[in-house]
Every structure is written in structure tokens, then in C-alpha cells.
């Protein structure tokens, strides 16, 4: 399949609020007016009173009480999704691989601006979005979104500090600030991400126990609770190691929450059916078969007896089929009777009668997908050092999600918290495994690395050895460069590098 590279460096900067106003104008033409703002510019405004008059009797005077997730700063963070960006994309051919022919993108910059710029060219185009946002461990975020609210302003407004900055509560960290900032970080990005998904696409979000409950409520709000597909439970390590915790319980799992754009249009590929149980020892002309239970699994079924025509032994139970059906199955030789009175009749299930060649996935992702230690080994295999990132996701886990959701040639996969670039390597591996050529878009902030900080030292040294700036984005780019060199040559393993800038450039 031949695909034409998208050109995200061009396109309109129409604000998302303008889109909604345009839709209101189609429904209620008389509700839109043009006014002059404080700078003398022209803008459109909505006359809510006019809409109320047109919908008389159907508009509530007060917002009804409802179950929802709320936090200080929510409205301000939501407005960020509608605020037009002044940023543009700057092409970087020298940092790219196969710049002119590849369909893959690596975007370096703030993901909120990147998502806004991708809307004109990639709206309704992405089959899978996977993100591994910062886990809320109590630290400040690199994606702090100071445009929403500063930490000092938040503490003052929520009365956690006095006018002079003295604490008014005993433990400010537990008073909601971290939850609010984390939610404000994700909300506008999820709103924009939904616009990018195809109608049959899905988003998968990694999270741990700290925020899984609030994230579920947030995803319910943005995508709709009816579009919640599954909460995968991922086993991060096989057992407890080191000094036992005081509570004598060790967390060894995380979650991957999957929500569809439209649940009615979404489905996983499914697991291959295990064919090892099928055989044909009696040379049945209907082909290979296996034994299956034929007793009812519910208590409402009718109870009756069936008789082995060869031995006249009777077996009474609640069967999964009615008496006429069972009689026909016996006549056709589809029922296998036991050799003793202690067994139960079984039915023959024929391989050629299975309509589905796959079976459902399991929500428990066990140790076979590898834990965080496997993720570190993956980085070491590609970059030569396993100390570059803390708790990276294993490639096998992400490749599994890619192969289950992005199942057609040309499907687009995206990660706007790209980190070390695991998803890029996972897309390449999945495509090499099943020979389905997929595309990817990765977005990563050029988060600086300080060689004097233990958590950054190895990564900063790695960048020095490359002669590159000390940023996470540089490591991610190097990782997918090297990963692309080790997969099949017939795949698109290149990527175009685009960097966010507020300087205009000729298109």
C-alpha cells in the first residue's frame, strides 16, 4: 500500500472554539453577532439569550446536580484546548532519516501545541494513540502548563498558604494540588487526542494505582463511559524483592486503560485459537474435532436424561441443548459417551464449524509481556545501556497493543508522551513480525538532562558521547534510528523530525 506523507507544517490555525461557533451558526443563525474587542479587532460572539428563547422550555435555569470529576483549575485547563497556538513546525532534514519519503514523524516540542497543529492534517486519522504520561508521584511536572496556573497561585487561591506564603495546612501535597495539576495536564491533551482518533480507533493510557481512579473518571468524561473497552492489568514484576514494606504488600502491577472513539466500531484483533486440542482419531469425515462440555452452565435449563445407544446407560443433567437437538446430535455421532457411569457425555466440536478463527483477549497481561526490567533490557539492546531511563515500558507490551488495534496497512499509531521512543520501536517490531506496514507519530518535549543529577547522569553522558544536546528527545531519536537499522529493509523505518517554533517559515 502506498501512502502520501502528511504535511503537518501547513494548514489552518482555526481555533476549536471557532469551530463550535460555526456549528451553532448553522443551527441558530440569529444567535451569532460580530463585536469589537478591546484591541479593536473583530470577533464573533454567541447570544445565549437568543438560544434560550428558541429552546424555551428545554433549557434549565440552573445546572442540575450530576456525578462528575471536578478540581481547581479545570475550566482554565479545558480552555487551553481551544486556545489557538502561535507555534509552527520547523523541518529538520539533517536530523531525519529518509526525510523526503518516510511517512513517520518525530515532533520535538510541547505536545499541547503539537496536537493543535496536527488537527488540520491528522484529524480522524489515527487508529491507536498510546500514551505513558508522567505518573503522579508528587513531583512537579515538566509539562507544568504554567499557562493554566502557577503552583504559588494555586496554593494561595485554595488557601493552603497565607499571603506571606506560610503553610495553612499540615501537608499541602495531600490537599489536592498534585491531583489537580496532573488532571489539568491531561485534560486538554485528551480532548485534542479524541479529535485525532478515527471513528474505529482507540486510546490506551498507562497509569499506576496513584491515579487510576481519577484517570478513569477523566476518560469517562472525555470519551464517554460507554466507550470504555477494557482495563488491562500489566504485571510489572514477578515477585517481591528487597526489604519488605511495612504493610507487607508489594505492588507488582500497573494498568493500561483502553477507550474507543466509538465502541460500536471498535474491536481487537483477538488471539489465535489454540488448534493443538483438535484431532481426528476416528477419521470423522467432518474433519478434526475436540471434546467440549455439553451441560448447561445456567440453572434455568431443562433437566432431562439422555441414553447411550450402545450401552443403554442413562445420564441426567441440565443440558445446553433441548431434547430434540441432543437426539439429533446422538444420531449424527456428535456425542461421545463415557466408558463408565462416573463420566459425562461430551460433544464433538469441529474445527471447520468455528466461525471465528480468533478468541478474545484476556485483561490480565501476565509476566509473558515482560516487566519494567524487560523495558530496561530493551533499551540496553538498542542503545547499549540500561540505565538511561527509569521504569521504561517493554517493547513487547506496546507491540502487542499495536498488533491488536492497528491491524491494517497504513494504520497510524501515535504517542505524544514519547519518552525514550519505545512506541516507535514497537511499531517497527510489530510491522516486521506480521508484515503489516504501519506509520507512527511521536511527540517528545526536549526535556533537559543534568549530568550532575543521579537520575539524569547516564542519559546526559550518553548525549555527550553522541555530540548531541542533553535532552530526552535526542535519546528517543537515536533509539528509533538504531531500531530501524535492525528490522526488515522493506519497511518504512525513517522519520521526519519537526521542531516546534514560534518563528514563521516559508512553506
N, C-alpha and C positions, 0 to 999 in steps of 0.2 A: 504493500500500500504506500503510495507516495503522498506526502503531506507538504503543504506550503508553510514555511516558518511564519509565525505570527510576528507582527511588528508593533511591540508594545511601546516603542518610543514615539508613536504617533497616536492621535486620537483626541477626542473632545475631553474637556475638563468640566463638563456639565455636572453641577452638584447634585447629590442624591435627593436633597430637598426639592430642587427644581424639577426633578422627575416626578415626584409626588404631586407637586403643584400642577404640573401639566396634566396628570391623570385626573385631578379634581376639576380642572378646567373642562375636560371632556364631559364629566358628569354634571357639573354645575357651572356653566359658562358665566353666569352673573355673579359668581362669588369671588372672581379674581379682579383685583384692581392694580394699577400701577401708581406707585408713590415715589417720592424723592427722599433719599436717605440723608443723614447728617453731612455727608460729603458731597452732596449734590448729584449723586448717581441715581439711576432709575432701577427700581426693583419691583417685583410682583409681590402682593400680599393677599391673604385669604380673608374674606369676610365671613367669619364664623356665624354671625347672627343671620346672615342670608341662608346659610346651610340649615341652621336651626328652624327657620321659617319654612323651608322647603320640606323638612322632615318632621314637621310638627307632630307631636305625639309619640315620636320614636327616639327622641334624644333625652337622656337622663340629665336632670339638673345637677346631680352630684354623681361622682364616680362611685359605683357600687362597691361594697367590700368584696374582696376576692383574694384567693390564695395566690401569692406571688412572692418573688425574691426581691428584696429592696436593700439598699445600702447607701450611705452618704456618698455623694458624687456620681450616682448612677446616671442622672439626667445629663450631667455635663459630659460623662464618658460617651453616652449614646449620641450626643450632638457631634462628637468627633467623627463619627461615621459619615455624617452629612457635610462636614466642613470641607470645601474644596482644598486641594493641595497645590502649593506653588512649586512642588518638585517636578523634575523631569528625569528621564533616563539618559544617561551618557554611555555611549557604546565604548567598549574596551576590547578591541580586536586582539591586542597584544597579550591579554590575559586569558583569551578564549581558546577553545580547541575546535577547529573546523567552523570558525565563526560564520562563514557565508552559507554553509549548507546544513548545519545542525538545527534540529527542532527543539533542543533543550535550552533552558535559561538558568543562569545563576545571577540573582539580583542581590547586590550588596547595598544595604541601607535599611532604614526603618521600615518594618513590614506594614505599618498602617498606611504610610504614603505609597508603598509598593502596591498594596491591594487596591487602592483607589485608582492608581494609574493602569492597573491591569483590567479594570472593569470594562472599558470600551472595547478591548481586543479579546478578552477571555471570558466574558460574561456567558453563563450557561454552557461552559466548555469543559470543565474539569470533572473527571469521573471520580477521583479519590483525592481528598485532602487529608493528609495525616499531619498532626502537629504534636510536638512534645514540649509544651510551654514550660516556663520556669515553675518548678514545684514550690509551693508556698512554705518555705522553711523558716520564715521570719526575717530573712534578709531583704534589703531593698533590691528592686529590680533594675536591670539595665534598661529595660523598657518601662521607665517610670512614668512616662506620659506627663511631664510637668505642665503640659497644656491643660490637663484636667485639673490638677490641684497639687500644690506643693505639700510635703509632709508637714511642714510647720503650720501652713494654713489649715490643713485637715485637723491637726491636734487642737488648734485654737478654736475652730468652729464647732468641734464636737466636745469642747470643754474638758479636754484631757490635760491641758496646761493653762496656767494663768497668763495674764497679759505680759508678765515678765519671763514667761517660759518655764515656770516651776510646775512640776507634775501635780495634777489634781486627782489622779487615780494611782493606785499602788502598782499597777502593771499595765502600762499603756499598750504593750504588744498584744495583750489578750483582750483589749477593748474594741476590737473590730478593725483597726487601721489596716492590718495586713490582709485580712479578708477583703476589705473594701478596695484596697489598691489592686489586689490580684484580680478581682472581678472587673474593676474598671479597666484593667489592662486587656482583658479578654473580650469584653462585650462588643466594642466597636469592630474588632477584628473578626469576630464570629458573624456579625451582621453582614460585613462585606464578603466574608467567605461564602456565605449562603448564596449570594448573588453569582458567584463564580461557578457553583456546582451545576452540573447537568441535572435534568429532572430525574434521572435514574442514578445519580451519583450519591456519594456519602462522605461524611467527615468522620475521622477516627481520632480521638484525643486521648493521649496518655495522661494519667493522673495517679496520685497515691491517696492514702487514706485521709490526709490532711484536708483535702478539698473535694473529694469525690461527691459528697452530698450536695455542696453548693454548685459544683460544676454541672451535676445532673439537673438541678433546678434552672440553671442558666441556659443549658442546651434545650431543655423543655420550652423555655420562653422564646428562644431564637428560632428553633427548628420545629417546635410543636411536639408535645409529648406523644402524639400518635405516630411520629416519625422516629421514635426511639427503637432501634433494631436490636441491640444486644450490648451487654456489659461484659466484655471479655475479662477474665481474671488471668493475669500473667504471673507465673511463678518466677520470682527473681533470683531465688537461691534454693538449693535442695534442703538445707538444714541450718540449725543454729550453730554459729561459731563464735569463739572468743568468750569474754566474760559474760555470764548470764545476766540479763537485765533484772531490775528489782521486782518487776511484775511477773517475771518468769514466763514471758511470752515474747516471741520474736516475729516481727512482720516479715513475711517472705513472699509477698505478692503485691502487685500493682494492678491497675485497671486500664483497659482501652475501651472507651465509650464510643459506640458507633451510632450515628444518627443519619438518616437519609434525607435528601431534599424532598422526596416523595416516596413514602414507604410502599405505596401500591405499585411503583415502577421499579423498585429495587429488589435485588436478590444476590446472594453469594453464589459463587460457582459450585460450592459443595465439595465434599471429599469423594475420592474414587471408591466405589463399592468394593469390598473385600471379596474376591472371587475364589479364595482358597477353599471355602466350605462347599463349593459346588463340585459335584462329580456325577458320574453316570455308571455306577457299578452294575446295574441291572440292564444296561443297554436300552434304556427307555427311549423310544423313538422321538419323544418330545425334547430330548437333549438333557444337558447337565441340570441337576436339581440338588436341593439341600432340604434337610428336615426343618420344619417350622412348627411352632406351637399352634394348636387349633382350638384351645379352650378360650372362652371369653375372659377378658380382663376386667369386665364390669359385672356387678351383681344383679343387673336388671335383665340379663339374658335368660331365655327359657331353658330350663333344665330338662334333659331327656337322655335316653340310653341309645347307644349305637352298638352294633354287633359285628364281630369279625366273621365274615362268611366262611373262612377256612377252619375256625376252631369253635364257633358259636359262643365265644366269651363275650360278655357284655361290659360296657364301660359307660357309667352315668356321670354326667357333668353338665355345666353350663357351657355350651359351645359357641364359638364365634360365628357360626352359620346356622341357618334354620334346618329343620329336619329334611326337607326336600333337597336342599343343597348338599348336605352331608351324604345323603343317599346317592346322589349323582356322583359325588367325589369318590365314594367307595366303588361304584360301578365302573368308573374310569380308571381305577387303580391309583388314585391320588392320595390315598390314606395308607399309612404304614402302621400296622398294628404291632404291639409289643409281643415278645415271646412268652412273657409271664403276666400274671394277674396284677403285679405291682406296678407295671408301667402304664403309660398313657398313649393313646393313638396320636400320631403326628401327621401333618400334611406335607406333601411334596410341593416345594416352591421352585418353579422352573426359571432358570436364568433368562430365557428368551421372553418371559412374560413380564419382566420388570420394565416398566416404562421409564423410570429414572435410573440412569447409569451412575448417579452420584447419590450420596447420603448426606444428611445435614451435618453442619459443623458442630463442635462442642464448645460451649462458652468457657470451659476451663482449658487454658493454654498451659500445658504442663511443662516439665523440665526439658522436653524434646526441642523446645524452641530456644533454649539457652537463656541464662540469666544475665545479670549485669557483667559477670566475669567473662561471659562469651562475647559481650559487646566490646570489652577491653581487648580481647584477643583478636577480634575483627580489625580493630584499629591498628594493632601491632602487625597483623599480617599485611596490611596495606601500606602503613607509614613507618613501620619498624620500631614503634614504641607504644606500649600500652598505658603509659602514664600521662597521656595528653589530655584526657577528659575523664571526669568523674561520672560513674554510673551510666555509660552510654548504652543505648538500646542495641540489641543484637541484630545483625543484618537479616538473619533467618526469620525473625519475628516480623520485620517490616516487609520482607519479600513475600511472606505468607499473606499479609493483608493485600499487597499489590496484586498477587496472582488470584486472589479470591474476589476482588472487586473490579480491578481494571483488566477485563478479560478479552478485549478486542484490540486488534492492531490500531495503533494511533491513539489509544486512550491516554489522556493526560493526567498525570499524578503531581500533586503539589505539596510542599512543606514550607510554611512561612516562619517556622522556628527551626531552621535547618541545622543549627549546631555544627557538628563535625561533618555533616553531609551524608549521614547514614542512609537516608532515603534514596539519594542519588545512586549509591552503590547497590541498594536493594532493588531498585528498578532495573538496573543493568543485569543483576544476577537473575532476577525473575524472567526477564526477557530472553536471556541466554538459555535458561532452563526449558522454557516452553516455546521458544521461538515466536513469541508474540511481541512485536516491536512497539514499545510504549514510549511516551515522552514525559519529561519532568520539568517542573519549575521549582527552584529552591530560592528562598529568601533568607538572608542572614545579615544581621547587624554587624558592622566591623567593630565588634566589642574588643577594646584594648586589653592586652595581656601585660602584666607587670612581672618581670623576671625576678623581682625581689619578694613576690608573694609565693609561698609554697604551692598553693593551688594552681598557680599560673606558670611556675618556673619552667617545667619541662616543655610546655607548649610554646612559651616565649623563646626558649632556646632553639626549639625546632624551627620557628620562623626565622631566627637569626641565621641558622645554617642554610636556609633557603635563600637568604638575602631579601626577605620579604618583610613588610610591616608586621608588627606583633599584634595580630588580630585573629579572632576565631574564624572569620571569613576566609583568611588566607589558608588556614589549615583545611577548611572544608573544600576549597577549590583544589588544593593539592591532592586531597584524598580522592576526589572523583576523577581527577586527571589520571592518577595511578590505577584506580579501579577500572577505568575504561581501557587501559592497556592490557588487562588480563582477561577480558571477555572476548566473545566471538567477534571477528573483524567485520562481519556483515551487519552488525548492529550500529545504530547511531549512538556513539559514546562521546560525542563532542558536547560543548555547551558554550553559549554566548554569554559573556559577562556584561551586565549592565549595572552602572552605579548611579545611585540617586544623587541629584544635584539640583540646586535652585537656580543655576545658571542656564539660560536658554541656549539651544544649539540648533544649527541648521539641520533640517530633516532630509 
